[in-house]
Amino acid sequence: VKALTIDVGEVEPVIVELEPDIAVLPPTVAWRVNVDSAPRSAKILVNGAFTDKFTPDFVVLPQGFWEVEVVKSGFRPARVLLTLPSGETTPI
């Protein structure tokens, strides 16, 4: 709780950050996507962002549309477009 005292004639903005009420949020569903490559030790990117992981490994993604890419120096990148609508494990 934060206290704010405003004198007569003053204008003071009040800014608060609301936190979600976990009890009313829908459950979050996530999927484990296993990613491997030949040769191994390729970087794993999701939607163009490096995940700090290398093959073989996995990424956890929520429902949605995703581009999973593996990149290794000296090799062409490999991309897979994923649609994750329901609980499943997708090997790449």
N, C-alpha and C positions, 0 to 999 in steps of 0.2 A: 504494500500500500504506500502510495506516495502522497504527501501533503503539499498543497500549494496555497499560499495566501496571496490574495489580490486586493489591493487597496482601491478605494472608491475612485472611479475615473480611469483606472488602468485597464488595459486590454492585454490579456495574456493567453496565448494559445495553449491548449491542453492536448497533448499527443500521447496516446496510449497504444501499446501493441497488444492485440488480442491473441490469446492462445486457443487453439482448437480444443473443443470438449471431446475428448477421446470417446466418451460414451455414445456420442451421436454420429461419429464418423463411420462410414461403411468400412468393413474389413479390407485391408490391403492384401491383394494376392500377388505373389511374386513367383517367378519361374527360374529354375536353375537351367542355364543353357551351357552345355559342355562344348568347349571349343578346342579342336586339335588340328594339327597340320603336319604335312610331310614336306620338308624337314620340320622338326620341332623348333622351339625357342623363337617363334614368330610373335611379334607384338600383337596384342588384341585391342582393337579399337571398337567403340560403340558410338554410332552416329558421328564418326570422325574424331572422337576424343579418345586418347590413350587411357586405358583402364589401369595402368601400372601392372598388368599381368601379361604373361607369356604362355604360349601353348606348350604342353596341354594344361588347361585350367578351365575354370567356369566363370560365368558372370551371372548375377541375379538381376532380372529385369521384371518390371511390372507389366501389366497388360498394355498392349499398344503395338506400334509399328517401329521396327528397329532395323538399322543397318549394322551388321557385325562384319568386321573386316580384319583379316590377318595380314601383317606386313613383315617382310624379312628382306634385309639388304641382299641384292643380287637376284631377287625373285619378283615376279609380278604380284601385286596385291590380289587377294581373293576376297570377294564381297558376297554376303548373303543377306537378302531382305527377309525379315521375320515378321510375322503377324502372330501375336500371342493373345488369343482370345479366351483361352481356358487352360486349366492346369495341365501341363505337359512338360516333358524334357525333350529338347531338340538337339540331337548331336549334329555338329557341323563338320 
